[in-house]
Amino acid sequence: MPLAQIPLANLKKVGVGLRRPEDVVVGRDGRVWASDQASACAEILSDGTLRRIGKAGGAPNGINMDTRGRIVIANFGLGTAPTGPLQRLDPETGEIEILCDAIDGKPLVASNYPIVDRAGNIWCSHSTSDRAR
């Protein structure tokens, strides 16, 4: 099937003002979230405006939802300490917790993209790592 052309007049900007939006995730409730260096994540509201939540520090990179609707953040770090932790954001309270900042005594660096399986296990890629752990 050929791709349909979408007229530019049918498009509108949303999420204007996001800082370094690396990833977007849609929750089960239909709410749309983007990673945002100015906070942790920002909800993109139906009118296109933002509601910033939390303060992750560093550079929130890939995001995904866990089985309870919380947002798992792979923080790229950009030279901050901890350098590239996996974090979790409660979108209702804005509370952030560090899930993991080192494996086998080695700090996580450049956490890139997390995914949560049905059992609740978190898997994450790291841009500068050459080993699975």
N, C-alpha and C positions, 0 to 999 in steps of 0.2 A: 504494500500500500504506500503510495507517495506521501511525503510529508506535506501537511497543509501549511500554507503561509499565514502568519498572524500579522494583521495590520498593526503598525506601531501605534496608531490612534487608540487601539484597544488595550494598551498596556498602561500601567500607572506605577509610579515609584512607591515603594514601601520601605520601611526601616531606614529612612534617611537619618543620618547621624550616627549610625552604628560605627564603632571603631574596630577595625580588623575583624569583620565578620567571616570567620573561617567555615562555619557549619550552621546548618538549620535542622531542627527536628520538630515534628508535629506530635503532640501528646494524644493519648487516647480520647481526651475531651475535645480535640480539635484545635487547641491553642498552639500557636506557632512561636517557636523560640529560636534565637540566633545567638551564637557566641559573640561576646562583646568585651573588648579590652577596657572599656570605660566602666564596666561593672563586673559581672561574671557572665550573665546571660541577659538578654532583653526579650521580653514578650513583644511580638509584633501584633498590635491590636488591629481590629477589623477596619479601622479608618486609616491604617498605615503608620500610626504613631507608635512610639516605643514606651514600654514600662520596664525600666532597668531594675534588676534584682541582684542583690549580693555584691560582694567585692572580692574577686578571686586573686587579684594581683597578677603579675606576669602577663601572659598572653593566652587567655582561653582559646583553645584551638578546636578540636573536634568535640562534639557533644552528642549525647544520646540519653534516652530515658531508661531508668531501671524499672524493675517490676512493680515498684510502688509509686511511680510517677515523679520520682526525683531525677534531677539532671546530673549525669556523670560528665565531668569535664576533664579532658586531656589538656593540661596546661603546658604550652610550649616553653614557658619560662622566660626566655630572653634575658638570661643573666641574673635573674632574681633568685633568692633562696626561699624555699627549696627550688631547685633548678627546673624541674618539670614534673610536678606531682600529678597524680590522679586525684581529683577532688569530687565531692558530691554537693550539689546545691539543692536545698529544699525550696522550691519555687513559691511556697506559701509564706515562709518566714524569712527567706533570704540567708538563712544560716548555711555556712560552708564548712565542710569537714574534709580533712585530708585522708584519703583512703590508703594511699601508698606513695611514699616519696623515695624509696630505695628497694632494690631487690638484691639479695645475696650481698648486702653491704655496699652496693654501688648505687649512687643516686640516679634517679630517673632523669633523663635529659631529653628534651624535645618530645614530650608525649604528644602523639599526633591524633589518633582516632580511637575512641572507645566504642565497644559494642557490648551489650548485655544479653546473655542467652536466656532461655526460658527458665533455667534453674537459678538465675540470678548471678551467675559467674560473669565477671567483667574481663573482657579481652581488650588489649590496647596495643596499637602499633607505635613504634618509636623511630622517628626519622633518622636518628644517628646510631642506631644499634644494629649489630650484625648477628645477634643471637636471640633465639626465642627463650624466654624464661617464664 
